[in-house]
Amino acid sequence: MSANWRGLPIEQPSVRCGVEPEEPESERCARQVVVRSGGPDWESTSAPPGSESVLLTDPPTRTDTVALLGLRAAVAATVLTAVAVPFGLLLLLVRARWSPLLALDVRAVDELHAVAIAHPLFVTINKGLSFVGSAPFYWAMGTGLVVWLLVRRLGIYPALFVVIADGGSGLLNVGVKALVDRVRPVWPDPVARVGGLSFPSGHAQEAIVGYGVLVLVLAPVLAGWWRRLLIAGAVGMVLAIGFSRVALGVHYPSDVLGGYLLGAAWLAALLVVFSRTRTR
């Protein structure tokens, strides 16, 4: 205890041995991980200058569960409505064999089939794209995501979401195809042979679901350009896979559009259900 010029004692801050002084609130808050109410956008403190990280420094914990999936129920419900209504209309037009739509479909597949016949490399590339959009590929990708979620202890709900999204999408596609009962394009000189019905395209639907799930799970825990690269790559693959089905002459363009819409509706419906389940 020392004295000032008036002789009054000056109180010195007490410091206990081995005890750190309390951290300023601004610094403490800067290190906290913030989970936004609109989705799983986990943020961490900025990395030191010159350093880059693929993953955010503070990944989500198990308590975040379905927040990893990324959309609130209200947003997912809006998306569901926005894609379900156009899909229902398209389904009715295809089932009714509406002639203007059929004319557009036939013209598109005829032009692309002529290109495929003249350019074997064109066929090879599109067959490769179709393989990346096949069920075995999505099951392998989905299995990897489930293992990753469980190993990182991010909760059972995100892992269950991946399983139901991938598995249920295939069953839904089979049911809708049986309802519409549309025959695939028929060629005297096909460049690819595929059985089954045509509407909606299973490859297009699974592309939306498979790569959509990939983005929902990984984008929240990726940083900066890695996140943008993931989203851009997923969008590019979805479009390329859909195009490949028409280029190979195994689907009409309306089949691919129907697959996109049905896949998006299925994914949005699951997000609504899982988001509401989490809030209970």
C-alpha positions in Angstrom: 0.0 0.0 0.0 1.6 3.3 -1.1 0.4 6.9 -0.6 -0.2 9.7 -3.0 0.9 13.4 -2.6 -2.0 14.0 -0.1 -0.8 11.1 2.0 -3.9 9.0 1.2 -3.4 5.3 0.6 -3.5 4.1 -3.0 -5.2 0.7 -3.3 -3.1 -1.7 -5.4 -4.8 -4.5 -7.5 -4.5 -7.8 -5.7 -2.9 -10.6 -7.6 -3.2 -14.1 -6.3 -0.3 -16.5 -7.1 -1.1 -18.8 -9.9 -4.3 -17.0 -10.9 -4.5 -15.2 -14.2 -6.2 -11.8 -14.2 -9.7 -11.9 -15.8 -9.7 -11.7 -19.5 -11.3 -8.6 -21.1 -14.7 -9.4 -22.4 -13.9 -8.2 -25.9 -11.1 -10.7 -26.2 -13.1 -13.5 -24.7 -16.0 -12.9 -27.0 -13.7 -12.8 -30.1 -12.8 -16.4 -29.5 -16.3 -17.7 -29.0 -17.8 -19.8 -31.8 -21.0 -18.3 -33.0 -23.8 -20.5 -34.4 -26.1 -18.4 -36.4 -29.8 -19.0 -36.0 -30.3 -19.4 -39.7 -27.9 -22.3 -40.1 -24.7 -24.0 -39.2 -22.3 -21.2 -40.2 -19.7 -21.8 -37.5 -17.3 -19.0 -37.3 -13.9 -19.0 -35.5 -11.3 -16.4 -34.9 -9.4 -15.2 -37.9 -6.2 -17.1 -38.7 -2.9 -15.3 -38.4 -1.8 -13.4 -41.5 -0.3 -15.7 -44.1 -1.9 -18.8 -42.8 -4.8 -20.6 -44.5 -6.9 -23.4 -43.2 -9.2 -25.8 -45.0 -11.4 -26.3 -41.9 -12.6 -23.7 -39.5 -10.5 -23.7 -36.3 -13.4 -24.4 -34.0 -15.6 -27.2 -35.6 -19.1 -27.8 -34.4 -19.8 -30.1 -31.5 -22.2 -32.9 -30.9 -24.7 -30.6 -29.3 -25.3 -28.9 -32.6 -26.9 -32.0 -34.2 -29.2 -31.0 -37.0 -27.9 -27.4 -37.1 -25.2 -28.9 -39.3 -27.9 -29.4 -42.0 -28.1 -25.7 -42.5 -31.6 -24.4 -43.2 -34.3 -23.4 -40.8 -37.7 -25.0 -41.2 -39.3 -21.8 -42.6 -36.7 -21.5 -45.3 -36.8 -25.2 -46.2 -40.6 -25.0 -46.4 -40.4 -22.1 -48.8 -38.0 -24.0 -51.0 -40.3 -27.1 -50.9 -43.3 -25.0 -52.1 -41.2 -23.4 -54.8 -40.1 -26.7 -56.4 -43.1 -29.0 -55.5 -45.6 -26.9 -57.4 -43.6 -26.8 -60.7 -42.9 -30.5 -60.4 -46.6 -31.3 -60.0 -47.4 -29.3 -63.1 -44.6 -30.9 -65.1 -45.7 -34.3 -64.0 -49.3 -33.7 -65.2 -48.1 -32.4 -68.6 -45.8 -35.4 -69.1 -48.5 -37.9 -68.0 -51.0 -36.2 -70.3 -48.4 -36.5 -73.2 -48.8 -32.8 -73.9 -47.7 -32.4 -77.5 -45.8 -29.0 -77.3 -43.7 -30.4 -74.5 -43.2 -33.7 -76.3 -42.1 -31.9 -79.5 -39.4 -29.9 -77.5 -38.2 -33.1 -75.9 -37.9 -35.0 -79.2 -36.2 -32.2 -81.0 -33.5 -31.9 -78.2 -32.7 -35.6 -78.0 -32.6 -35.9 -81.8 -30.0 -33.1 -82.1 -27.8 -34.5 -79.3 -28.1 -38.0 -80.7 -26.7 -36.9 -84.0 -23.7 -35.3 -82.2 -23.2 -38.5 -80.2 -23.2 -40.7 -83.3 -20.6 -38.4 -85.0 -18.3 -38.0 -82.0 -17.4 -41.1 -80.0 -15.4 -39.0 -77.5 -18.6 -37.1 -76.7 -20.2 -40.4 -75.8 -17.3 -41.5 -73.6 -17.2 -38.2 -71.7 -20.9 -38.4 -71.0 -20.8 -42.0 -69.9 -18.2 -41.0 -67.4 -20.4 -38.2 -66.1 -23.3 -40.6 -65.8 -21.2 -43.0 -63.8 -20.4 -40.2 -61.3 -24.2 -39.8 -61.1 -24.9 -43.5 -60.5 -26.3 -45.0 -57.3 -23.1 -46.9 -56.3 -21.2 -43.6 -56.4 -23.7 -41.9 -54.2 -23.8 -44.7 -51.7 -20.1 -44.6 -51.4 -20.1 -40.8 -50.9 -23.0 -41.1 -48.4 -21.2 -43.8 -46.5 -18.1 -41.6 -46.3 -20.1 -38.7 -45.0 -21.8 -40.8 -42.3 -18.5 -42.2 -41.1 -17.1 -38.7 -41.0 -20.0 -37.3 -39.0 -19.8 -40.2 -36.5 -16.1 -40.0 -36.1 -16.2 -36.3 -35.4 -19.1 -36.9 -33.0 -21.4 -34.4 -34.6 -24.5 -36.3 -33.5 -26.8 -39.0 -34.9 -29.3 -36.6 -36.5 -27.0 -35.4 -39.3 -25.9 -39.0 -40.0 -29.5 -40.2 -40.1 -30.3 -37.3 -42.4 -27.7 -38.5 -44.9 -29.0 -42.1 -44.8 -32.6 -41.2 -45.3 -31.9 -38.6 -48.0 -29.9 -41.0 -50.2 -32.0 -44.2 -49.5 -35.4 -42.6 -49.6 -34.7 -40.7 -52.8 -34.2 -43.9 -54.8 -37.5 -45.4 -53.5 -39.3 -42.1 -54.3 -38.0 -42.1 -57.8 -39.2 -45.7 -58.5 -42.7 -44.8 -57.2 -43.1 -41.7 -59.4 -41.8 -43.5 -62.4 -44.4 -46.2 -62.0 -47.1 -43.5 -61.6 -46.1 -41.6 -64.8 -45.1 -44.7 -66.8 -43.2 -42.9 -69.5 -41.1 -44.8 -72.0 -37.5 -43.8 -72.6 -36.4 -42.5 -76.1 -36.0 -45.3 -78.6 -33.2 -45.4 -81.1 -32.3 -47.8 -84.0 -28.6 -47.0 -83.2 -28.4 -46.3 -79.4 -25.1 -45.1 -78.0 -26.2 -46.3 -74.5 -28.6 -49.0 -73.3 -30.6 -48.4 -70.2 -33.7 -50.2 -69.0 -36.7 -49.0 -67.0 -38.9 -46.0 -67.2 -38.0 -42.4 -68.1 -39.7 -39.8 -65.9 -38.2 -38.4 -63.7 -34.5 -39.0 -64.3 -33.0 -41.0 -61.4 -29.6 -39.6 -62.2 -30.7 -36.0 -62.1 -32.7 -36.6 -58.9 -29.8 -38.3 -57.1 -27.4 -35.6 -58.3 -29.5 -33.0 -56.5 -29.8 -35.1 -53.4 -26.3 -36.5 -53.3 -24.4 -33.3 -54.0 -26.9 -31.3 -52.0 -26.3 -33.4 -48.9 -22.5 -33.1 -49.5 -22.8 -29.3 -49.5 -25.1 -29.2 -46.5 -22.7 -31.3 -44.4 -19.4 -30.0 -45.5 -19.9 -26.3 -46.4 -20.5 -25.2 -42.8 -17.2 -26.5 -41.7 -15.1 -25.3 -44.6 -13.5 -21.9 -44.8 -13.3 -19.2 -47.4 -12.6 -20.3 -51.0 -12.8 -24.0 -50.1 -16.5 -23.5 -49.3 -17.0 -21.6 -52.5 -15.2 -24.3 -54.5 -17.3 -27.0 -53.0 -20.6 -25.3 -53.9 -19.4 -24.4 -57.4 -18.2 -28.0 -58.0 -21.4 -29.5 -56.7 -23.5 -27.2 -59.0 -21.3 -28.0 -62.0 -21.6 -31.8 -61.4 -25.4 -31.6 -61.0 -25.7 -29.8 -64.4 -23.2 -32.0 -66.1 -24.8 -35.2 -65.0 -28.3 -34.0 -66.1 -26.9 -33.1 -69.5 -25.2 -36.4 -69.9 -28.5 -38.3 -69.6 -30.0 -36.4 -72.6 -26.7 -36.5 -74.5 -26.7 -40.3 -74.3 -30.3 -40.5 -75.5 -31.6 -42.2 -72.4 -33.8 -39.3 -71.1 -35.8 -36.4 -72.4 -34.9 -32.9 -71.1 -38.2 -32.9 -69.2 -37.1 -36.1 -67.4 -34.0 -34.3 -66.2 -35.9 -31.2 -65.1 -38.4 -33.4 -63.3 -35.5 -35.2 -61.5 -34.0 -31.9 -60.4 -37.4 -30.6 -59.0 -38.2 -33.9 -57.3 -34.8 -34.2 -55.7 -34.9 -30.6 -54.5 -38.4 -31.1 -53.1 -37.3 -34.3 -51.3 -34.3 -32.6 -49.8 -36.3 -29.6 -48.7 -39.0 -31.8 -47.1 -36.4 -33.7 -45.1 -34.9 -30.4 -43.9 -38.3 -29.3 -42.7 -38.9 -32.5 -40.8 -35.4 -32.6 -39.2 -35.4 -28.9 -38.3 -38.7 -29.3 -36.5 -37.6 -32.4 -34.8 -34.6 -30.6 -33.4 -36.7 -27.8 -32.0 -38.9 -30.1 -30.0 
